[in-house]
Amino acid sequence: MAEMQREVDRYISQYKEGYFSPLSMMARMSEEVGELAREVNHQFGEKPKRSDEAENSIEMELGDILFITICFANSLGIDLAEAHAKVMHKFNTRDADRWTKLNTD
């Protein structure tokens, strides 16, 4: 994850504009999540694509969301590996008995 954050930072750092403001990134993230929802609806829902709509994929939309998430974290100085570790700790403690575990015997 750290290398991905460095890679995105190298990319953004080559431009004078740099990272967008947190509010702009939140808007962009919302837009990307909407695009993902549209792709999921096309693939698994009842809304087929129009013949004139551009080809896209769930994979690419998830990639866009990952990119903007990394940009957001970088701009705020957040280490995503550390954030992930904290979230997993939360799930492994708070939700330890919430779901039915698979029998691995």
Biopython code that builds the backbone (N, CA, C, O; Angstrom):
import numpy as np
from Bio.PDB.StructureBuilder import StructureBuilder

atoms = [
    (1, "MET", "N", (0.835, -1.188, 0.000)),
    (1, "MET", "CA", (0.000, 0.000, 0.000)),
    (1, "MET", "C", (0.884, 1.259, 0.000)),
    (1, "MET", "O", (0.583, 2.241, -0.678)),
    (2, "ALA", "N", (1.969, 1.210, 0.766)),
    (2, "ALA", "CA", (2.861, 2.377, 0.827)),
    (2, "ALA", "C", (3.424, 2.701, -0.547)),
    (2, "ALA", "O", (3.541, 3.870, -0.915)),
    (3, "GLU", "N", (3.774, 1.666, -1.307)),
    (3, "GLU", "CA", (4.310, 1.915, -2.654)),
    (3, "GLU", "C", (3.241, 2.518, -3.554)),
    (3, "GLU", "O", (3.544, 3.387, -4.372)),
    (4, "MET", "N", (2.015, 2.078, -3.418)),
    (4, "MET", "CA", (0.927, 2.662, -4.211)),
    (4, "MET", "C", (0.759, 4.134, -3.848)),
    (4, "MET", "O", (0.558, 4.971, -4.728)),
    (5, "GLN", "N", (0.840, 4.455, -2.564)),
    (5, "GLN", "CA", (0.724, 5.858, -2.150)),
    (5, "GLN", "C", (1.879, 6.684, -2.705)),
    (5, "GLN", "O", (1.679, 7.824, -3.126)),
    (6, "ARG", "N", (3.087, 6.118, -2.708)),
    (6, "ARG", "CA", (4.234, 6.844, -3.274)),
    (6, "ARG", "C", (4.076, 7.026, -4.781)),
    (6, "ARG", "O", (4.379, 8.093, -5.314)),
    (7, "GLU", "N", (3.604, 5.989, -5.464)),
    (7, "GLU", "CA", (3.418, 6.072, -6.918)),
    (7, "GLU", "C", (2.423, 7.170, -7.286)),
    (7, "GLU", "O", (2.673, 7.962, -8.195)),
    (8, "VAL", "N", (1.305, 7.215, -6.583)),
    (8, "VAL", "CA", (0.307, 8.254, -6.840)),
    (8, "VAL", "C", (0.889, 9.628, -6.523)),
    (8, "VAL", "O", (0.656, 10.587, -7.257)),
    (9, "ASP", "N", (1.644, 9.722, -5.433)),
    (9, "ASP", "CA", (2.237, 11.005, -5.076)),
    (9, "ASP", "C", (3.230, 11.474, -6.136)),
    (9, "ASP", "O", (3.270, 12.659, -6.467)),
    (10, "ARG", "N", (4.032, 10.551, -6.670)),
    (10, "ARG", "CA", (4.961, 10.922, -7.752)),
    (10, "ARG", "C", (4.183, 11.439, -8.960)),
    (10, "ARG", "O", (4.577, 12.423, -9.586)),
    (11, "TYR", "N", (3.090, 10.778, -9.277)),
    (11, "TYR", "CA", (2.272, 11.200, -10.417)),
    (11, "TYR", "C", (1.702, 12.594, -10.180)),
    (11, "TYR", "O", (1.848, 13.473, -11.029)),
    (12, "ILE", "N", (1.058, 12.805, -9.042)),
    (12, "ILE", "CA", (0.425, 14.100, -8.741)),
    (12, "ILE", "C", (1.465, 15.208, -8.614)),
    (12, "ILE", "O", (1.222, 16.342, -9.027)),
    (13, "SER", "N", (2.613, 14.882, -8.048)),
    (13, "SER", "CA", (3.650, 15.888, -7.793)),
    (13, "SER", "C", (4.256, 16.487, -9.057)),
    (13, "SER", "O", (4.914, 17.525, -8.988)),
    (14, "GLN", "N", (4.054, 15.867, -10.183)),
    (14, "GLN", "CA", (4.608, 16.414, -11.422)),
    (14, "GLN", "C", (3.752, 17.551, -11.994)),
    (14, "GLN", "O", (4.120, 18.163, -12.997)),
    (15, "TYR", "N", (2.617, 17.827, -11.358)),
    (15, "TYR", "CA", (1.713, 18.870, -11.838)),
    (15, "TYR", "C", (1.643, 20.030, -10.849)),
    (15, "TYR", "O", (1.587, 19.828, -9.636)),
    (16, "LYS", "N", (1.648, 21.210, -11.374)),
    (16, "LYS", "CA", (1.603, 22.432, -10.571)),
    (16, "LYS", "C", (0.367, 22.470, -9.664)),
    (16, "LYS", "O", (0.437, 22.950, -8.532)),
    (17, "GLU", "N", (-0.752, 21.965, -10.161)),
    (17, "GLU", "CA", (-2.007, 22.024, -9.399)),
    (17, "GLU", "C", (-1.979, 21.159, -8.143)),
    (17, "GLU", "O", (-2.644, 21.481, -7.158)),
    (18, "GLY", "N", (-1.225, 20.076, -8.165)),
    (18, "GLY", "CA", (-1.145, 19.183, -7.006)),
    (18, "GLY", "C", (-2.474, 18.519, -6.685)),
    (18, "GLY", "O", (-3.317, 18.329, -7.562)),
    (19, "TYR", "N", (-2.648, 18.175, -5.433)),
    (19, "TYR", "CA", (-3.879, 17.513, -4.997)),
    (19, "TYR", "C", (-5.023, 18.520, -4.948)),
    (19, "TYR", "O", (-4.827, 19.696, -4.641)),
    (20, "PHE", "N", (-6.214, 18.033, -5.257)),
    (20, "PHE", "CA", (-7.410, 18.854, -5.121)),
    (20, "PHE", "C", (-7.691, 19.053, -3.623)),
    (20, "PHE", "O", (-7.120, 18.359, -2.782)),
    (21, "SER", "N", (-8.558, 19.987, -3.309)),
    (21, "SER", "CA", (-8.962, 20.202, -1.920)),
    (21, "SER", "C", (-9.770, 18.993, -1.436)),
    (21, "SER", "O", (-10.341, 18.264, -2.247)),
    (22, "PRO", "N", (-9.818, 18.780, -0.112)),
    (22, "PRO", "CA", (-10.610, 17.653, 0.397)),
    (22, "PRO", "C", (-12.067, 17.678, -0.073)),
    (22, "PRO", "O", (-12.630, 16.627, -0.378)),
    (23, "LEU", "N", (-12.674, 18.839, -0.133)),
    (23, "LEU", "CA", (-14.057, 18.915, -0.581)),
    (23, "LEU", "C", (-14.184, 18.487, -2.043)),
    (23, "LEU", "O", (-15.114, 17.764, -2.399)),
    (24, "SER", "N", (-13.265, 18.925, -2.882)),
    (24, "SER", "CA", (-13.285, 18.517, -4.293)),
    (24, "SER", "C", (-13.050, 17.018, -4.437)),
    (24, "SER", "O", (-13.668, 16.360, -5.274)),
    (25, "MET", "N", (-12.152, 16.486, -3.615)),
    (25, "MET", "CA", (-11.905, 15.044, -3.698)),
    (25, "MET", "C", (-13.111, 14.252, -3.210)),
    (25, "MET", "O", (-13.400, 13.180, -3.740)),
    (26, "MET", "N", (-13.814, 14.763, -2.210)),
    (26, "MET", "CA", (-15.023, 14.086, -1.745)),
    (26, "MET", "C", (-16.070, 14.064, -2.852)),
    (26, "MET", "O", (-16.749, 13.057, -3.052)),
    (27, "ALA", "N", (-16.196, 15.170, -3.565)),
    (27, "ALA", "CA", (-17.139, 15.225, -4.684)),
    (27, "ALA", "C", (-16.719, 14.251, -5.775)),
    (27, "ALA", "O", (-17.553, 13.555, -6.355)),
    (28, "ARG", "N", (-15.425, 14.207, -6.048)),
    (28, "ARG", "CA", (-14.937, 13.290, -7.086)),
    (28, "ARG", "C", (-15.145, 11.846, -6.675)),
    (28, "ARG", "O", (-15.520, 11.015, -7.501)),
    (29, "MET", "N", (-14.907, 11.534, -5.404)),
    (29, "MET", "CA", (-15.118, 10.173, -4.923)),
    (29, "MET", "C", (-16.593, 9.786, -5.060)),
    (29, "MET", "O", (-16.912, 8.670, -5.469)),
    (30, "SER", "N", (-17.479, 10.706, -4.719)),
    (30, "SER", "CA", (-18.916, 10.442, -4.863)),
    (30, "SER", "C", (-19.271, 10.169, -6.316)),
    (30, "SER", "O", (-20.065, 9.276, -6.614)),
    (31, "GLU", "N", (-18.680, 10.940, -7.214)),
    (31, "GLU", "CA", (-18.911, 10.743, -8.647)),
    (31, "GLU", "C", (-18.437, 9.355, -9.089)),
    (31, "GLU", "O", (-19.132, 8.664, -9.833)),
    (32, "GLU", "N", (-17.255, 8.957, -8.628)),
    (32, "GLU", "CA", (-16.713, 7.648, -9.008)),
    (32, "GLU", "C", (-17.555, 6.506, -8.447)),
    (32, "GLU", "O", (-17.759, 5.496, -9.120)),
    (33, "VAL", "N", (-18.042, 6.660, -7.220)),
    (33, "VAL", "CA", (-18.905, 5.627, -6.640)),
    (33, "VAL", "C", (-20.201, 5.521, -7.444)),
    (33, "VAL", "O", (-20.729, 4.426, -7.635)),
    (34, "GLY", "N", (-20.711, 6.658, -7.912)),
    (34, "GLY", "CA", (-21.890, 6.638, -8.769)),
    (34, "GLY", "C", (-21.629, 5.900, -10.078)),
    (34, "GLY", "O", (-22.486, 5.161, -10.563)),
    (35, "GLU", "N", (-20.443, 6.102, -10.647)),
    (35, "GLU", "CA", (-20.088, 5.404, -11.883)),
    (35, "GLU", "C", (-19.965, 3.900, -11.639)),
    (35, "GLU", "O", (-20.344, 3.099, -12.494)),
    (36, "LEU", "N", (-19.434, 3.512, -10.472)),
    (36, "LEU", "CA", (-19.374, 2.098, -10.120)),
    (36, "LEU", "C", (-20.784, 1.523, -9.993)),
    (36, "LEU", "O", (-21.064, 0.431, -10.487)),
    (37, "ALA", "N", (-21.661, 2.262, -9.332)),
    (37, "ALA", "CA", (-23.042, 1.803, -9.169)),
    (37, "ALA", "C", (-23.702, 1.590, -10.524)),
    (37, "ALA", "O", (-24.435, 0.621, -10.723)),
    (38, "ARG", "N", (-23.438, 2.497, -11.447)),
    (38, "ARG", "CA", (-24.006, 2.371, -12.790)),
    (38, "ARG", "C", (-23.515, 1.101, -13.485)),
    (38, "ARG", "O", (-24.298, 0.389, -14.115)),
    (39, "GLU", "N", (-22.209, 0.819, -13.365)),
    (39, "GLU", "CA", (-21.654, -0.394, -13.976)),
    (39, "GLU", "C", (-22.219, -1.654, -13.344)),
    (39, "GLU", "O", (-22.535, -2.614, -14.047)),
    (40, "VAL", "N", (-22.350, -1.658, -12.020)),
    (40, "VAL", "CA", (-22.919, -2.821, -11.338)),
    (40, "VAL", "C", (-24.367, -3.012, -11.775)),
    (40, "VAL", "O", (-24.808, -4.140, -11.995)),
    (41, "ASN", "N", (-25.100, -1.919, -11.900)),
    (41, "ASN", "CA", (-26.492, -2.008, -12.346)),
    (41, "ASN", "C", (-26.574, -2.540, -13.773)),
    (41, "ASN", "O", (-27.465, -3.329, -14.089)),
    (42, "HIS", "N", (-25.656, -2.119, -14.633)),
    (42, "HIS", "CA", (-25.650, -2.633, -16.017)),
    (42, "HIS", "C", (-25.349, -4.128, -16.038)),
    (42, "HIS", "O", (-25.968, -4.881, -16.790)),
    (43, "GLN", "N", (-24.402, -4.551, -15.215)),
    (43, "GLN", "CA", (-23.980, -5.952, -15.252)),
    (43, "GLN", "C", (-24.906, -6.883, -14.486)),
    (43, "GLN", "O", (-25.159, -8.004, -14.927)),
    (44, "PHE", "N", (-25.418, -6.429, -13.337)),
    (44, "PHE", "CA", (-26.191, -7.323, -12.484)),
    (44, "PHE", "C", (-27.634, -6.880, -12.281)),
    (44, "PHE", "O", (-28.440, -7.632, -11.735)),
    (45, "GLY", "N", (-27.961, -5.688, -12.709)),
    (45, "GLY", "CA", (-29.294, -5.159, -12.483)),
    (45, "GLY", "C", (-30.180, -5.258, -13.716)),
    (45, "GLY", "O", (-29.912, -6.013, -14.651)),
    (46, "GLU", "N", (-31.221, -4.484, -13.682)),
    (46, "GLU", "CA", (-32.219, -4.529, -14.745)),
    (46, "GLU", "C", (-32.054, -3.405, -15.755)),
    (46, "GLU", "O", (-32.959, -3.150, -16.549)),
    (47, "LYS", "N", (-30.916, -2.731, -15.736)),
    (47, "LYS", "CA", (-30.728, -1.580, -16.617)),
    (47, "LYS", "C", (-29.601, -1.855, -17.611)),
    (47, "LYS", "O", (-28.435, -1.612, -17.299)),
    (48, "PRO", "N", (-29.927, -2.354, -18.789)),
    (48, "PRO", "CA", (-28.868, -2.598, -19.781)),
    (48, "PRO", "C", (-28.302, -1.279, -20.313)),
    (48, "PRO", "O", (-28.957, -0.237, -20.274)),
    (49, "LYS", "N", (-27.076, -1.357, -20.807)),
    (49, "LYS", "CA", (-26.459, -0.175, -21.413)),
    (49, "LYS", "C", (-27.151, 0.162, -22.720)),
    (49, "LYS", "O", (-27.650, -0.709, -23.433)),
    (50, "ARG", "N", (-27.164, 1.463, -23.010)),
    (50, "ARG", "CA", (-27.625, 1.895, -24.329)),
    (50, "ARG", "C", (-26.532, 1.566, -25.329)),
    (50, "ARG", "O", (-25.363, 1.448, -24.961)),
    (51, "SER", "N", (-26.898, 1.420, -26.561)),
    (51, "SER", "CA", (-25.920, 1.056, -27.590)),
    (51, "SER", "C", (-24.867, 2.143, -27.794)),
    (51, "SER", "O", (-23.767, 1.849, -28.260)),
    (52, "ASP", "N", (-25.184, 3.396, -27.453)),
    (52, "ASP", "CA", (-24.230, 4.488, -27.652)),
    (52, "ASP", "C", (-23.377, 4.773, -26.405)),
    (52, "ASP", "O", (-22.565, 5.698, -26.413)),
    (53, "GLU", "N", (-23.557, 3.981, -25.335)),
    (53, "GLU", "CA", (-22.773, 4.202, -24.118)),
    (53, "GLU", "C", (-21.387, 3.584, -24.253)),
    (53, "GLU", "O", (-21.218, 2.511, -24.832)),
    (54, "ALA", "N", (-20.403, 4.288, -23.705)),
    (54, "ALA", "CA", (-19.017, 3.819, -23.768)),
    (54, "ALA", "C", (-18.843, 2.545, -22.961)),
    (54, "ALA", "O", (-19.509, 2.336, -21.947)),
    (55, "GLU", "N", (-17.935, 1.696, -23.431)),
    (55, "GLU", "CA", (-17.593, 0.491, -22.688)),
    (55, "GLU", "C", (-16.839, 0.899, -21.426)),
    (55, "GLU", "O", (-15.992, 1.792, -21.459)),
    (56, "ASN", "N", (-17.146, 0.257, -20.348)),
    (56, "ASN", "CA", (-16.472, 0.502, -19.089)),
    (56, "ASN", "C", (-16.537, -0.788, -18.310)),
    (56, "ASN", "O", (-17.138, -1.756, -18.777)),
    (57, "SER", "N", (-15.939, -0.831, -17.142)),
    (57, "SER", "CA", (-15.966, -2.074, -16.380)),
    (57, "SER", "C", (-15.958, -1.770, -14.889)),
    (57, "SER", "O", (-15.534, -0.699, -14.454)),
    (58, "ILE", "N", (-16.434, -2.727, -14.130)),
    (58, "ILE", "CA", (-16.396, -2.619, -12.684)),
    (58, "ILE", "C", (-14.942, -2.497, -12.230)),
    (58, "ILE", "O", (-14.636, -1.731, -11.316)),
    (59, "GLU", "N", (-14.058, -3.245, -12.862)),
    (59, "GLU", "CA", (-12.638, -3.189, -12.521)),
    (59, "GLU", "C", (-12.081, -1.773, -12.654)),
    (59, "GLU", "O", (-11.392, -1.292, -11.754)),
    (60, "MET", "N", (-12.370, -1.113, -13.751)),
    (60, "MET", "CA", (-11.868, 0.242, -13.964)),
    (60, "MET", "C", (-12.477, 1.224, -12.970)),
    (60, "MET", "O", (-11.788, 2.117, -12.479)),
    (61, "GLU", "N", (-13.758, 1.065, -12.673)),
    (61, "GLU", "CA", (-14.395, 1.963, -11.704)),
    (61, "GLU", "C", (-13.821, 1.760, -10.306)),
    (61, "GLU", "O", (-13.621, 2.730, -9.576)),
    (62, "LEU", "N", (-13.554, 0.516, -9.924)),
    (62, "LEU", "CA", (-12.903, 0.272, -8.642)),
    (62, "LEU", "C", (-11.497, 0.866, -8.634)),
    (62, "LEU", "O", (-11.052, 1.393, -7.615)),
    (63, "GLY", "N", (-10.802, 0.785, -9.757)),
    (63, "GLY", "CA", (-9.488, 1.401, -9.870)),
    (63, "GLY", "C", (-9.558, 2.907, -9.694)),
    (63, "GLY", "O", (-8.707, 3.496, -9.027)),
    (64, "ASP", "N", (-10.564, 3.534, -10.287)),
    (64, "ASP", "CA", (-10.748, 4.979, -10.121)),
    (64, "ASP", "C", (-10.996, 5.335, -8.656)),
    (64, "ASP", "O", (-10.461, 6.322, -8.150)),
    (65, "ILE", "N", (-11.805, 4.530, -7.987)),
    (65, "ILE", "CA", (-12.090, 4.778, -6.570)),
    (65, "ILE", "C", (-10.830, 4.595, -5.737)),
    (65, "ILE", "O", (-10.579, 5.370, -4.814)),
    (66, "LEU", "N", (-10.041, 3.580, -6.053)),
    (66, "LEU", "CA", (-8.785, 3.373, -5.337)),
    (66, "LEU", "C", (-7.854, 4.560, -5.543)),
    (66, "LEU", "O", (-7.231, 5.026, -4.589)),
    (67, "PHE", "N", (-7.749, 5.057, -6.775)),
    (67, "PHE", "CA", (-6.878, 6.196, -7.061)),
    (67, "PHE", "C", (-7.303, 7.425, -6.268)),
    (67, "PHE", "O", (-6.463, 8.076, -5.647)),
    (68, "ILE", "N", (-8.584, 7.752, -6.278)),
    (68, "ILE", "CA", (-9.031, 8.955, -5.563)),
    (68, "ILE", "C", (-8.910, 8.747, -4.052)),
    (68, "ILE", "O", (-8.656, 9.704, -3.321)),
    (69, "THR", "N", (-9.086, 7.516, -3.574)),
    (69, "THR", "CA", (-8.890, 7.238, -2.149)),
    (69, "THR", "C", (-7.434, 7.484, -1.760)),
    (69, "THR", "O", (-7.159, 8.074, -0.715)),
    (70, "ILE", "N", (-6.512, 7.035, -2.590)),
    (70, "ILE", "CA", (-5.092, 7.262, -2.312)),
    (70, "ILE", "C", (-4.773, 8.747, -2.372)),
    (70, "ILE", "O", (-4.042, 9.258, -1.524)),
    (71, "CYS", "N", (-5.316, 9.448, -3.367)),
    (71, "CYS", "CA", (-5.103, 10.899, -3.445)),
    (71, "CYS", "C", (-5.604, 11.584, -2.180)),
    (71, "CYS", "O", (-4.922, 12.436, -1.610)),
    (72, "PHE", "N", (-6.789, 11.206, -1.753)),
    (72, "PHE", "CA", (-7.400, 11.795, -0.561)),
    (72, "PHE", "C", (-6.498, 11.559, 0.654)),
    (72, "PHE", "O", (-6.198, 12.484, 1.409)),
    (73, "ALA", "N", (-6.074, 10.310, 0.828)),
    (73, "ALA", "CA", (-5.221, 9.967, 1.967)),
    (73, "ALA", "C", (-3.898, 10.728, 1.902)),
    (73, "ALA", "O", (-3.448, 11.284, 2.904)),
    (74, "ASN", "N", (-3.283, 10.750, 0.733)),
    (74, "ASN", "CA", (-2.004, 11.447, 0.590)),
    (74, "ASN", "C", (-2.139, 12.925, 0.941)),
    (74, "ASN", "O", (-1.292, 13.487, 1.634)),
    (75, "SER", "N", (-3.194, 13.538, 0.464)),
    (75, "SER", "CA", (-3.361, 14.974, 0.689)),
    (75, "SER", "C", (-3.543, 15.302, 2.168)),
    (75, "SER", "O", (-3.245, 16.414, 2.603)),
    (76, "LEU", "N", (-4.032, 14.335, 2.936)),
    (76, "LEU", "CA", (-4.266, 14.543, 4.369)),
    (76, "LEU", "C", (-3.186, 13.897, 5.239)),
    (76, "LEU", "O", (-3.270, 13.932, 6.467)),
    (77, "GLY", "N", (-2.167, 13.304, 4.596)),
    (77, "GLY", "CA", (-1.089, 12.676, 5.349)),
    (77, "GLY", "C", (-1.496, 11.402, 6.067)),
    (77, "GLY", "O", (-0.970, 11.092, 7.136)),
    (78, "ILE", "N", (-2.427, 10.664, 5.488)),
    (78, "ILE", "CA", (-2.920, 9.425, 6.101)),
    (78, "ILE", "C", (-2.204, 8.237, 5.478)),
    (78, "ILE", "O", (-2.154, 8.100, 4.255)),
    (79, "ASP", "N", (-1.649, 7.377, 6.330)),
    (79, "ASP", "CA", (-1.011, 6.141, 5.898)),
    (79, "ASP", "C", (-2.116, 5.090, 5.761)),
    (79, "ASP", "O", (-2.696, 4.661, 6.758)),
    (80, "LEU", "N", (-2.403, 4.683, 4.534)),
    (80, "LEU", "CA", (-3.515, 3.757, 4.310)),
    (80, "LEU", "C", (-3.256, 2.367, 4.884)),
    (80, "LEU", "O", (-4.205, 1.684, 5.269)),
    (81, "ALA", "N", (-2.006, 1.931, 4.952)),
    (81, "ALA", "CA", (-1.709, 0.639, 5.578)),
    (81, "ALA", "C", (-2.061, 0.689, 7.062)),
    (81, "ALA", "O", (-2.616, -0.265, 7.608)),
    (82, "GLU", "N", (-1.740, 1.787, 7.699)),
    (82, "GLU", "CA", (-2.076, 1.962, 9.118)),
    (82, "GLU", "C", (-3.595, 2.057, 9.295)),
    (82, "GLU", "O", (-4.154, 1.472, 10.223)),
    (83, "ALA", "N", (-4.251, 2.789, 8.411)),
    (83, "ALA", "CA", (-5.709, 2.901, 8.479)),
    (83, "ALA", "C", (-6.359, 1.532, 8.297)),
    (83, "ALA", "O", (-7.320, 1.196, 8.989)),
    (84, "HIS", "N", (-5.826, 0.745, 7.360)),
    (84, "HIS", "CA", (-6.348, -0.607, 7.125)),
    (84, "HIS", "C", (-6.167, -1.476, 8.372)),
    (84, "HIS", "O", (-7.084, -2.196, 8.766)),
    (85, "ALA", "N", (-4.998, -1.408, 8.985)),
    (85, "ALA", "CA", (-4.735, -2.200, 10.192)),
    (85, "ALA", "C", (-5.723, -1.835, 11.306)),
    (85, "ALA", "O", (-6.218, -2.714, 12.011)),
    (86, "LYS", "N", (-6.005, -0.552, 11.459)),
    (86, "LYS", "CA", (-6.944, -0.105, 12.489)),
    (86, "LYS", "C", (-8.362, -0.606, 12.199)),
    (86, "LYS", "O", (-9.081, -1.016, 13.110)),
    (87, "VAL", "N", (-8.747, -0.571, 10.950)),
    (87, "VAL", "CA", (-10.090, -1.035, 10.572)),
    (87, "VAL", "C", (-10.210, -2.544, 10.785)),
    (87, "VAL", "O", (-11.224, -3.024, 11.293)),
    (88, "MET", "N", (-9.173, -3.290, 10.396)),
    (88, "MET", "CA", (-9.223, -4.739, 10.592)),
    (88, "MET", "C", (-9.271, -5.090, 12.078)),
    (88, "MET", "O", (-9.961, -6.031, 12.472)),
    (89, "HIS", "N", (-8.547, -4.343, 12.894)),
    (89, "HIS", "CA", (-8.610, -4.565, 14.345)),
    (89, "HIS", "C", (-10.038, -4.339, 14.841)),
    (89, "HIS", "O", (-10.561, -5.108, 15.648)),
    (90, "LYS", "N", (-10.650, -3.279, 14.347)),
    (90, "LYS", "CA", (-12.032, -2.973, 14.741)),
    (90, "LYS", "C", (-12.959, -4.132, 14.358)),
    (90, "LYS", "O", (-13.763, -4.580, 15.175)),
    (91, "PHE", "N", (-12.846, -4.612, 13.122)),
    (91, "PHE", "CA", (-13.722, -5.705, 12.688)),
    (91, "PHE", "C", (-13.436, -6.992, 13.442)),
    (91, "PHE", "O", (-14.358, -7.736, 13.778)),
    (92, "ASN", "N", (-12.158, -7.260, 13.711)),
    (92, "ASN", "CA", (-11.792, -8.497, 14.400)),
    (92, "ASN", "C", (-12.149, -8.484, 15.873)),
    (92, "ASN", "O", (-12.185, -9.545, 16.496)),
    (93, "THR", "N", (-12.411, -7.340, 16.444)),
    (93, "THR", "CA", (-12.827, -7.272, 17.848)),
    (93, "THR", "C", (-14.317, -7.001, 17.956)),
    (93, "THR", "O", (-15.050, -7.810, 18.524)),
    (94, "ARG", "N", (-14.771, -5.891, 17.426)),
    (94, "ARG", "CA", (-16.172, -5.505, 17.551)),
    (94, "ARG", "C", (-17.102, -6.519, 16.881)),
    (94, "ARG", "O", (-18.157, -6.851, 17.422)),
    (95, "ASP", "N", (-16.710, -7.006, 15.708)),
    (95, "ASP", "CA", (-17.580, -7.895, 14.933)),
    (95, "ASP", "C", (-17.136, -9.349, 14.970)),
    (95, "ASP", "O", (-17.542, -10.141, 14.119)),
    (96, "ALA", "N", (-16.303, -9.714, 15.946)),
    (96, "ALA", "CA", (-15.741, -11.063, 15.995)),
    (96, "ALA", "C", (-16.810, -12.155, 15.987)),
    (96, "ALA", "O", (-16.606, -13.212, 15.391)),
    (97, "ASP", "N", (-17.929, -11.914, 16.630)),
    (97, "ASP", "CA", (-18.980, -12.937, 16.709)),
    (97, "ASP", "C", (-20.257, -12.516, 15.994)),
    (97, "ASP", "O", (-21.329, -13.071, 16.239)),
    (98, "ARG", "N", (-20.137, -11.552, 15.129)),
    (98, "ARG", "CA", (-21.328, -11.028, 14.452)),
    (98, "ARG", "C", (-21.829, -11.937, 13.342)),
    (98, "ARG", "O", (-23.036, -12.032, 13.122)),
    (99, "TRP", "N", (-20.937, -12.598, 12.649)),
    (99, "TRP", "CA", (-21.290, -13.398, 11.484)),
    (99, "TRP", "C", (-21.046, -14.871, 11.762)),
    (99, "TRP", "O", (-20.264, -15.213, 12.649)),
    (100, "THR", "N", (-21.697, -15.732, 11.024)),
    (100, "THR", "CA", (-21.538, -17.163, 11.172)),
    (100, "THR", "C", (-20.251, -17.596, 10.476)),
    (100, "THR", "O", (-20.104, -17.442, 9.263)),
    (101, "LYS", "N", (-19.332, -18.134, 11.254)),
    (101, "LYS", "CA", (-18.040, -18.553, 10.693)),
    (101, "LYS", "C", (-18.179, -19.883, 9.984)),
    (101, "LYS", "O", (-18.991, -20.729, 10.359)),
    (102, "LEU", "N", (-17.371, -20.050, 8.956)),
    (102, "LEU", "CA", (-17.322, -21.325, 8.251)),
    (102, "LEU", "C", (-16.677, -22.356, 9.155)),
    (102, "LEU", "O", (-15.743, -22.048, 9.897)),
    (103, "ASN", "N", (-17.171, -23.566, 9.092)),
    (103, "ASN", "CA", (-16.584, -24.655, 9.864)),
    (103, "ASN", "C", (-15.340, -25.118, 9.121)),
    (103, "ASN", "O", (-15.441, -25.656, 8.018)),
    (104, "THR", "N", (-14.176, -24.917, 9.710)),
    (104, "THR", "CA", (-12.919, -25.280, 9.053)),
    (104, "THR", "C", (-12.318, -26.559, 9.609)),
    (104, "THR", "O", (-11.139, -26.835, 9.389)),
    (105, "ASP", "N", (-13.105, -27.336, 10.318)),
    (105, "ASP", "CA", (-12.605, -28.613, 10.885)),
    (105, "ASP", "C", (-12.489, -29.659, 9.829)),
    (105, "ASP", "O", (-12.088, -30.786, 10.119)),
]
sb = StructureBuilder()
sb.init_structure("model")
sb.init_model(0)
sb.init_chain("A")
sb.init_seg("    ")
for serial, (resi, resn, name, xyz) in enumerate(atoms, 1):
    if name == "N":
        sb.init_residue(resn, " ", resi, " ")
    sb.init_atom(name, np.array(xyz, "f"), 0.0, 1.0, " ", f" {name:<3s}", serial, name[0])
structure = sb.get_structure()
